[in-house]
Amino acid sequence: MQTALENLSKEDLLKVISSRDEALAERDEKIDYLTQERDRLKHQVEMLRRMQFGQKRERFEGDPNQTSLPFDAEPAVVEQQQEEIKQKIEYVRKRPNHHGRAKLPEHLPVEEIEIHPEGDLSDMVCIGKEITEELECEPARFYIKRYIRYKYAAKNGEGVKIAELPERVIDKGIPGAGLLAMILTGKYQDHLPLYRQKQIFARENIQIPSSTIEGWTKQALEKLEPLYEQLVYHTKTKGYLQVDETRIKVLDSDKKGAAHTGWYWVYHAPLDGTVLFDYSPTRGSSAPLPMLGNFKGYLQSDGYGVYEKYGKKKEVTHLACWAHTRREMERALDSDRPRAEKVLLMIQQLYAVERQAKQEKLTPEQRKTLRLEKSLPVINELGKWIFKEIKNTLPKSQIGKAMAYAYARWDALSAYLYDGNLQIDTNQCENALRPCCLGRKNYLFAGSHQAAQRAAMIYSFFAICKKHDVNPFQWLKYTLQNIMTINHKNLKNLFPQNYKNITP
């Protein structure tokens, strides 16, 4: 090889050297790429392990073992780190002192059982008594409600008179409003599939076919359609909505044995605590069009691109979610702890302001003033720091992705400062989704697209019940009893938030 090189001309020798240099540079570039790819995949594996086995809470407390600094640290670095340690917000939730057993509810009926000592008490005088209470229960009581309508005939034989039968939920059906309310509450609130409820009936020696229970469920949900349509109209008039989505498996009649992935779109109005579930077979931009097509006001969401499309409309102010930003940074703790921790500590300061406003029960105007005083400086400082650091960060690294997520939505993340009524995140909307997520782990899928939409109706009303501390069974029983006879102008009176003002 050496002899062959000696026979080459100077130009050919330079070409060989140049070719070798290019090959070496290409090899080094490939090694760098593979190294970065290895680190990226390693980080993904660690992140998945933490998601599966690590803590699920989002609270960030910093590193409790970080009590000392390297011996060779510069004085400026020491001072900066000490300042950051001072800013750490610790969430210490002390266990309250135990004050004895829980107090029994006062609204429950009391069954008194008097117990006297055994033996002859004729020569003794009662000097007092000791009272012991325990909370007891009986299983659901099934009974038959029998309507007996007497007929009256005129003495002159001109006609027969009989009282009208009260309006029933299912015409000519055997279930009463209470039974239907129990079935729907069991399935959509307590996540009991219908086949399990059938087993409960069987224990009481009540044999009801599965198809019959399914038919009752469908018909009862259909009775709620007018109220749901009123809720849709009510939600469209709101000027501040939070929106999120979650998947639901739906049996597809066109694909035998296959399940289609549909989506529940959830719209939460924080100011009056209403929630609307809407089903769509797709997650595309057309799905929220019926609700957001003419929307005007504040729209708050996560970083999904569909929402950003609607948020760019002139009549809409788009708000982002600091909780999602915090999650992105939390994922970067393993790969770049110093910078991720710095951001998390500053986000922690923003949430400290929100807790202060809540604890002091500030009005929206006072909350806005507090945010401008304490939150705005933190946001400005964090924004400048991210703008500076993102230039020196690999875009594919987790910290780079987290910074890019925040940087691209910075105006939307800061928009909650405009009004004291606005929320810092969409956690309230996500909380409304949780019952749906629990339910799909039990009944696995909806039987059809129509069934998924019917489920969206009851999920909406039960979510509102939860927000307004309303008993879902009592509300649903009352609603099923009255929805067929109430004047359509008063339909809003059946909303769960108005139930407490009604005397059934």
C-alpha positions in Angstrom: 0.0 0.0 0.0 2.9 2.3 0.9 4.6 1.6 -2.5 1.3 2.3 -4.3 1.0 5.6 -2.6 4.6 6.5 -3.5 3.7 6.0 -7.2 0.8 8.4 -7.0 1.0 12.0 -8.2 0.8 14.8 -5.7 -2.8 15.6 -6.9 -3.9 12.0 -6.6 -2.3 11.8 -3.1 -4.2 14.8 -2.0 -7.4 13.3 -3.2 -6.8 10.1 -1.3 -6.0 12.1 1.9 -9.1 14.2 1.4 -11.2 11.1 0.9 -9.8 9.6 4.1 -10.5 12.8 6.0 -14.1 12.8 4.7 -14.5 9.1 5.7 -13.1 9.8 9.2 -15.3 12.9 9.6 -18.4 10.9 8.5 -17.4 8.1 10.9 -17.1 10.6 13.8 -20.4 12.2 12.9 -22.1 8.8 12.9 -20.5 8.0 16.2 -21.8 11.3 17.7 -25.3 10.6 16.3 -25.3 7.1 17.7 -24.1 8.4 21.1 -26.8 11.0 21.2 -29.4 8.4 20.1 -28.1 6.0 22.8 -28.5 8.7 25.5 -31.9 9.6 24.2 -33.2 6.0 24.3 -31.6 5.5 27.7 -33.4 8.5 29.0 -36.7 7.3 27.5 -36.2 3.9 29.3 -35.6 5.7 32.6 -38.6 7.9 32.1 -40.8 4.9 31.4 -39.5 3.1 34.4 -40.3 6.2 36.6 -43.8 6.4 35.0 -44.5 2.8 35.9 -42.8 2.4 39.2 -42.1 5.9 40.5 -44.3 8.3 42.4 -47.3 9.7 40.6 -47.6 13.0 42.4 -46.5 16.1 40.6 -45.2 17.9 43.7 -41.6 18.9 43.4 -39.4 19.2 46.5 -35.9 19.4 45.2 -33.1 17.1 46.2 -33.2 16.5 50.0 -29.6 15.1 50.0 -28.2 18.3 48.5 -26.8 19.6 51.8 -23.2 20.5 50.7 -21.4 22.1 47.8 -18.3 20.9 46.0 -15.1 22.0 47.7 -13.8 23.7 44.5 -17.0 25.8 43.9 -16.6 29.4 43.2 -17.9 31.9 45.9 -20.4 33.3 43.3 -21.7 29.8 42.7 -22.0 29.1 46.4 -23.9 32.3 46.9 -26.3 31.6 44.0 -27.0 28.1 45.1 -27.6 29.2 48.7 -30.1 31.7 47.4 -31.9 29.0 45.4 -32.1 26.8 48.4 -33.7 29.6 50.4 -36.3 29.9 47.6 -37.3 26.2 47.8 -40.9 25.7 48.9 -41.4 22.7 51.0 -44.8 21.1 51.2 -44.9 19.7 54.7 -48.2 18.2 55.5 -48.3 17.4 59.2 -50.7 14.8 60.3 -53.5 16.5 62.3 -53.8 15.6 66.0 -56.2 12.7 66.6 -59.4 13.9 68.3 -61.1 10.5 68.8 -63.3 8.6 66.5 -65.2 10.3 63.7 -68.4 12.0 64.5 -71.5 10.2 63.2 -73.7 12.1 60.8 -76.6 13.9 62.4 -79.1 13.5 59.5 -79.3 9.7 59.7 -82.3 8.0 61.4 -81.6 6.5 64.8 -82.7 3.1 66.0 -82.5 2.9 69.8 -81.9 -0.4 71.6 -82.4 -0.3 75.4 -80.4 -2.8 77.4 -81.1 -3.3 81.1 -79.0 -5.5 83.5 -80.2 -9.0 83.9 -81.7 -10.2 87.2 -84.1 -8.6 89.8 -83.9 -4.8 89.7 -86.9 -4.1 92.0 -84.6 -3.0 94.8 -82.4 -0.8 92.6 -82.7 2.7 91.3 -81.5 3.8 87.8 -78.9 6.5 88.3 -77.9 7.1 84.7 -77.1 5.5 81.4 -74.2 5.0 79.0 -74.7 5.5 75.3 -72.7 3.7 72.6 -73.3 4.4 68.9 -72.3 2.5 65.8 -72.9 3.2 62.1 -74.9 0.4 60.5 -76.4 -0.2 57.1 -78.8 -2.5 55.2 -78.3 -3.6 51.6 -80.3 -1.9 48.9 -84.0 -2.7 49.5 -86.0 -3.8 46.5 -89.7 -3.5 46.6 -92.7 -3.4 44.3 -94.6 -0.1 43.9 -98.1 -1.0 43.0 -100.5 1.7 41.6 -104.1 0.9 42.3 -106.5 3.1 40.4 -110.1 2.8 41.2 -112.8 3.3 38.6 -115.9 5.3 39.1 -119.0 5.0 37.0 -121.7 7.7 36.8 -125.0 6.6 38.3 -126.7 7.6 35.2 -124.4 5.4 33.1 -123.0 8.2 31.0 -119.3 7.4 31.6 -116.5 5.9 33.7 -113.8 8.0 35.5 -110.4 6.8 36.6 -107.3 8.7 37.9 -104.4 9.2 35.5 -101.3 7.1 36.0 -98.3 9.2 37.1 -95.7 9.8 34.3 -93.3 6.9 34.1 -89.7 6.9 32.9 -90.2 3.9 30.6 -93.8 3.6 29.4 -95.2 0.1 30.1 -91.9 -0.9 31.6 -91.4 -2.3 35.1 -88.4 -0.2 36.4 -89.0 2.8 38.6 -87.0 6.0 38.6 -85.1 4.9 41.7 -84.0 1.6 40.2 -82.9 3.2 36.9 -81.0 5.9 38.9 -79.3 3.1 40.9 -78.2 1.3 37.7 -76.9 4.4 36.0 -75.1 5.7 39.1 -73.6 2.2 39.6 -72.2 2.1 36.1 -71.1 5.6 35.4 -70.3 6.9 38.9 -69.2 3.8 40.7 -67.8 2.0 37.6 -69.9 -1.2 38.0 -70.5 -2.8 34.6 -74.0 -4.0 34.1 -73.1 -7.7 34.4 -71.9 -7.1 37.9 -75.1 -5.3 38.8 -77.0 -8.2 37.4 -75.1 -10.4 40.0 -76.3 -8.0 42.8 -79.9 -8.5 41.7 -79.4 -12.3 41.6 -78.3 -12.3 45.2 -81.7 -10.9 46.1 -83.3 -13.6 44.0 -84.3 -11.1 41.3 -83.5 -12.5 37.8 -83.3 -9.9 35.1 -81.8 -10.7 31.7 -78.8 -8.7 30.6 -80.5 -7.5 27.5 -83.3 -6.1 29.6 -80.9 -4.1 31.9 -79.1 -2.8 28.8 -82.5 -1.7 27.3 -83.4 0.1 30.5 -80.1 1.9 30.6 -80.5 3.1 27.0 -84.0 4.3 27.5 -83.2 6.1 30.7 -80.3 7.9 29.1 -82.5 8.9 26.1 -84.8 10.7 28.5 -81.9 13.0 29.5 -81.3 14.2 25.9 -83.3 17.4 26.2 -81.5 18.4 29.3 -78.2 17.6 27.7 -79.0 19.8 24.7 -79.8 22.6 27.1 -76.4 22.0 28.7 -74.7 22.2 25.3 -76.4 25.6 24.6 -75.5 26.8 28.1 -71.9 25.9 27.6 -71.6 27.6 24.3 -72.5 30.9 25.9 -69.6 30.8 28.3 -66.7 33.3 27.9 -64.1 31.1 29.6 -63.7 27.4 28.8 -61.0 24.8 29.6 -60.9 21.9 27.2 -59.2 18.5 27.1 -59.8 15.1 25.5 -59.4 11.4 26.4 -59.8 8.2 24.4 -62.5 5.6 24.6 -62.7 2.2 22.9 -65.9 1.7 20.8 -67.0 -1.4 19.0 -67.1 -0.8 15.3 -69.9 -2.5 13.4 -68.0 -2.2 10.1 -65.0 -4.2 11.5 -66.1 -7.4 13.1 -64.3 -8.1 16.4 -62.4 -4.8 16.2 -62.6 -1.7 18.4 -62.4 1.8 17.2 -60.6 4.5 19.2 -63.1 7.3 19.8 -62.6 10.5 21.9 -64.4 12.3 24.6 -63.9 16.1 24.4 -64.5 17.8 27.7 -65.4 21.4 28.2 -65.2 22.9 31.7 -66.5 26.3 32.6 -64.5 27.2 35.8 -66.6 30.2 36.7 -69.9 28.3 37.3 -68.5 24.7 37.6 -70.2 23.1 34.7 -68.8 20.3 32.6 -69.8 19.0 29.2 -68.6 15.7 27.7 -69.0 15.4 23.9 -68.1 12.2 21.9 -66.4 12.2 18.6 -65.0 9.3 16.5 -62.0 11.4 15.7 -59.4 13.5 17.4 -59.0 15.8 14.4 -59.7 19.5 14.3 -63.3 19.0 13.1 -64.3 17.3 16.4 -64.5 20.5 18.6 -65.9 22.6 15.8 -69.5 22.4 17.0 -68.5 23.8 20.4 -65.6 26.1 19.5 -66.5 27.2 16.0 -68.1 30.4 17.2 -66.5 30.6 20.6 -65.3 34.0 21.9 -63.4 34.6 25.1 -60.7 32.8 27.0 -59.8 29.2 25.9 -57.4 27.2 28.0 -55.8 23.9 27.0 -52.7 21.8 26.8 -50.3 21.9 23.9 -52.3 19.8 21.4 -52.2 21.5 18.0 -56.0 21.4 17.4 -56.5 23.8 20.3 -53.8 26.2 19.1 -55.7 26.4 15.8 -58.8 27.7 17.6 -56.7 29.8 20.0 -55.4 31.9 17.1 -58.8 33.3 16.2 -59.1 37.0 16.8 -62.0 36.7 19.2 -60.1 34.1 21.3 -57.4 34.6 24.0 -55.5 31.3 24.3 -54.3 30.2 27.7 -51.7 27.4 28.2 -51.3 25.2 31.2 -48.4 25.5 33.7 -49.0 22.0 35.0 -48.1 20.5 31.5 -45.0 22.7 31.4 -44.1 21.5 34.9 -44.5 17.8 33.7 -42.2 18.4 30.7 -39.5 19.8 33.0 -40.0 17.0 35.5 -39.1 14.5 32.8 -35.8 16.3 32.3 -34.7 15.9 35.9 -32.7 12.7 35.2 -30.8 14.0 32.2 -30.2 17.7 33.2 -31.1 18.1 36.9 -29.6 21.6 37.6 -31.5 23.4 34.8 -34.7 21.4 35.2 -34.7 22.0 39.0 -34.2 25.7 38.5 -37.3 25.9 36.3 -39.3 23.7 38.6 -38.4 25.9 41.6 -39.6 29.0 39.8 -42.8 27.3 38.7 -43.2 26.4 42.4 -43.2 30.1 43.2 -46.1 30.7 40.8 -48.1 28.0 42.5 -47.3 29.4 45.9 -48.9 32.7 44.9 -52.1 30.7 43.8 -52.2 29.0 47.2 -51.8 32.3 49.0 -54.7 33.7 47.0 -56.9 30.7 47.8 -56.0 30.6 51.5 -56.7 34.3 51.9 -60.0 34.0 49.8 -59.1 36.9 47.6 -61.5 38.4 45.1 -60.6 38.2 41.4 -59.4 41.8 41.5 -57.2 41.2 44.5 -55.9 37.9 43.0 -54.9 39.8 39.8 -53.1 42.4 41.8 -51.2 39.8 43.8 -50.2 38.0 40.6 -48.9 41.1 39.0 -46.9 41.9 42.2 -45.4 38.4 42.8 -46.0 36.2 39.7 -45.1 38.6 36.9 -41.5 39.1 38.0 -41.0 35.4 38.3 -42.4 34.8 34.8 -40.3 37.6 33.3 -37.1 36.2 34.9 -37.9 32.6 33.8 -38.7 33.7 30.2 -35.3 35.5 29.9 -33.5 32.5 31.3 -35.2 30.1 28.9 -34.6 32.4 25.9 -30.9 32.4 26.8 -30.5 28.7 27.6 -32.4 27.3 24.7 -29.8 28.5 22.3 -27.2 26.2 24.0 -29.4 23.2 24.3 -29.8 20.2 22.1 -33.3 20.3 20.6 -33.8 16.5 20.9 -32.7 16.3 24.5 -35.5 16.2 27.1 -34.5 19.5 28.6 -34.5 21.0 25.1 -38.0 19.6 24.4 -39.2 21.0 27.7 -37.7 24.4 27.0 -39.2 24.4 23.4 -42.6 23.5 24.8 -42.6 26.5 27.2 -40.9 28.9 24.7 -43.4 28.2 22.0 -46.3 28.9 24.4 -44.9 31.7 26.5 -47.6 34.3 25.7 -50.3 31.7 26.4 -48.6 30.7 29.6 -48.5 34.3 30.8 -52.1 35.1 29.7 -53.6 34.0 33.0 -52.3 37.2 34.5 -54.9 39.2 32.5 -57.8 38.4 34.8 -58.1 37.1 38.4 -60.9 34.7 37.3 -58.5 32.7 35.1 -56.8 29.6 36.3 -53.1 28.8 36.2 -53.6 25.3 34.8 -56.3 22.9 33.4 -56.2 20.6 36.4 -59.9 21.1 37.1 -60.7 20.0 33.6 -58.5 16.9 34.0 -60.1 16.0 37.3 -63.5 15.9 35.5 -62.0 13.3 33.1 -60.9 10.9 35.8 -64.3 9.0 36.3 -64.3 8.3 32.6 -60.8 6.9 32.8 -61.7 4.7 35.7 -64.9 3.5 34.0 -63.2 2.4 30.8 -60.9 0.1 32.9 -64.0 -1.7 34.1 -66.4 -1.9 31.1 -63.5 -1.6 28.6 -65.5 -0.2 25.7 -68.8 1.3 24.5 -71.0 -0.8 22.4 -71.5 1.7 19.6 -70.8 5.4 18.7 -74.4 6.2 19.8 -73.8 4.5 23.2 -70.6 6.5 23.7 -72.5 9.7 23.1 -75.2 8.6 25.6 -72.5 7.9 28.1 -71.1 11.4 27.5 -74.4 12.8 28.6 -74.4 11.1 32.0 -70.7 11.8 32.5 -71.4 15.5 32.1 -74.1 15.6 34.7 -72.3 13.4 37.2 -69.2 15.6 36.8 -71.3 18.7 37.7 -72.8 16.8 40.7 -69.3 16.2 42.0 -68.3 19.8 41.6 -71.3 21.1 43.4 -71.4 18.4 46.1 -74.7 16.9 44.9 -75.7 13.3 45.5 -75.8 11.9 42.0 -78.3 9.2 42.8 -80.8 11.6 44.4 -80.4 14.1 41.6 -80.9 11.5 38.8 -83.9 10.0 40.5 -85.6 13.4 40.8 -84.7 14.3 37.3 -86.1 11.1 35.8 -89.3 11.6 37.7 -89.8 15.2 36.5 -88.1 15.6 33.1 -91.2 14.4 31.2 -93.6 16.9 32.8 -91.5 20.0 33.4 -92.1 23.0 31.3 -89.3 23.3 28.7 -88.7 26.9 29.8 -87.8 25.6 33.2 -85.6 22.8 32.0 -82.4 24.5 33.4 -83.9 24.0 36.9 -83.0 20.3 36.6 -79.3 21.0 36.2 -77.4 19.5 39.1 -76.1 22.9 40.3 -79.7 23.9 40.8 -80.8 20.8 42.6 -80.0 22.0 46.1 -82.5 24.9 45.6 -85.3 22.4 44.9 -87.4 20.8 47.5 -88.4 17.4 46.0 
